Amino acid sequence: MQNRDDLQAHIEQRFAAMTSEEVLRLLDEAAIANAHLNSVEAFLQHEQLHARSRVQSVGSPCGPVMSFLPALTIPDVAPRMDPVPDVGQHNEAILSELGLAKET
């Protein structure tokens, strides 16, 4: 820990001129644990999400959007993937359920 800042600066300087693929290859060759950090876009396109049908399109007031299925799956139970409601779309029903009068 005493030389952490110097070590980090040295590592960053050494890797700065390399692509992420080159860095990952070197770390793998040295048997140093590592992982690639995906962008949100890359994560959403990950082959396993699509191979396992974990991403679905749902409607929204702005058009279709991608949504993830719940992490927990129950055999023979399909999760609800309803459209995203518009702002205020359910106000009347919620207020009625709470026993509150509709504002005029």
matplotlib code that plots the C-alpha trace (Angstrom):
import matplotlib.pyplot as plt

x = [0.0, 2.9, 3.8, 0.3, 0.1, 3.5, 2.5, -0.8, 0.8, 3.3, 0.6, -1.5, 1.5, 2.5, -1.0, -2.0, -0.6, -2.3, -5.7, -7.9, -7.5, -3.6, -3.9, -6.2, -3.9, -0.9, -2.8, -4.0, -0.5, 0.8, -2.1, -3.4, -7.1, -8.9, -12.2, -13.5, -15.8, -18.7, -20.4, -24.1, -24.6, -22.2, -23.9, -27.3, -26.0, -24.3, -24.9, -25.9, -28.7, -30.2, -29.4, -31.4, -34.1, -33.5, -34.1, -37.5, -39.1, -41.9, -44.0, -43.6, -45.0, -41.8, -41.9, -40.5, -37.7, -35.6, -36.3, -34.8, -36.8, -36.7, -33.6, -35.7, -37.4, -40.1, -41.0, -44.3, -44.7, -44.3, -43.4, -45.6, -43.9, -46.6, -46.0, -44.4, -47.3, -47.4, -47.0, -50.2, -51.9, -52.9, -53.5, -57.3, -57.1, -54.5, -56.3, -59.5, -57.8, -56.5, -60.0, -59.0, -61.2, -60.1, -58.7, -60.6]
y = [0.0, 2.3, 2.5, 2.1, 5.5, 5.1, 1.6, 2.7, 5.6, 3.1, 0.7, 3.4, 4.8, 1.4, 0.5, 3.9, 3.3, -0.2, -1.3, -3.0, -6.3, -6.0, -5.3, -8.2, -10.5, -9.5, -9.9, -13.4, -14.4, -13.3, -15.2, -12.0, -12.0, -9.5, -8.8, -6.7, -3.9, -3.5, -0.3, -0.3, -0.7, -3.7, -5.2, -4.9, -6.7, -9.5, -12.8, -14.7, -12.2, -12.8, -16.6, -17.0, -14.5, -12.4, -9.1, -8.2, -5.2, -3.4, -0.5, 3.0, 6.4, 7.1, 3.8, 0.4, 0.0, -2.9, -4.4, -7.2, -10.2, -10.5, -12.3, -14.9, -17.4, -19.7, -22.7, -22.4, -18.8, -16.1, -12.6, -9.7, -7.4, -4.7, -1.5, 1.4, 3.7, 7.3, 10.0, 10.2, 7.3, 5.5, 8.5, 8.1, 4.4, 4.8, 7.7, 5.8, 2.7, 4.9, 6.4, 9.9, 12.1, 13.0, 16.5, 19.0]
z = [0.0, 0.6, -3.1, -4.5, -6.2, -7.9, -9.0, -10.4, -12.3, -13.7, -14.8, -16.3, -18.2, -19.5, -20.7, -22.1, -25.5, -25.8, -26.9, -24.3, -26.3, -26.0, -22.2, -21.7, -23.6, -21.6, -18.3, -19.4, -20.4, -17.0, -15.3, -13.7, -13.0, -15.3, -17.0, -19.8, -18.8, -21.3, -22.1, -21.6, -25.3, -25.5, -22.4, -24.1, -27.2, -25.2, -27.0, -23.8, -23.0, -26.4, -26.6, -23.3, -24.3, -21.3, -23.1, -24.5, -26.2, -24.4, -25.4, -23.9, -24.6, -26.6, -28.6, -28.0, -25.4, -24.3, -20.9, -18.9, -17.7, -13.9, -12.6, -10.8, -13.0, -11.8, -14.0, -15.8, -14.7, -17.3, -16.0, -16.9, -19.4, -19.7, -21.6, -19.6, -18.6, -19.5, -16.8, -14.9, -16.8, -13.7, -11.3, -11.2, -10.4, -7.7, -6.1, -6.1, -4.6, -1.8, -1.3, -2.4, -4.4, -7.9, -8.0, -10.2]

ax = plt.figure().add_subplot(projection="3d")
ax.plot(x, y, z, "-o")
ax.set_aspect("equal")
plt.show()
